């Protein structure tokens, strides 16, 4: 249903943005620390955790996309018969 799909998408959107922002922040801090020759030993693990969240959310997006495509095809949301796929004449 549309409501369930909307809730799933909202959850995915939050998780994806959390992973993206966390990955970017951790990599930025890591780069700054590397320039100043400092070291924070746990930062690589934090960046890896956010990277895993980001990858998981991308897989989840494709699952949601597949479900949406299958629901649309069951509802008959196909191209109309008057829209030819091949417009070559002759």
Steps between C-alpha positions, in 0.01 A plus 500: 500500500603860455516575873724204577724587209519860625602389849766267363634773276510748788694256715738429213550870438593565864738203511667595171554860605633390839750270329598763245547780753688273741731370230578848371560635851726211601703522180533877532622474859736221400642714219549800730674283760722352230605846380597597855677168557265410785341163549167385637507123504122438512411735217552239229251271672245780530540583131464131417178475701345794318623361169324171581179688582528681167551177306213327678269790424591484130406130490176585682426769238520247219272264692246782539535587132441140396189475718365826359555384142325170566205676667468740208505219245227315693285813502523522121717810490657407167549700187178564310446296184517816291863562600714293263841391618639485148428806285694382193294519182527288199 
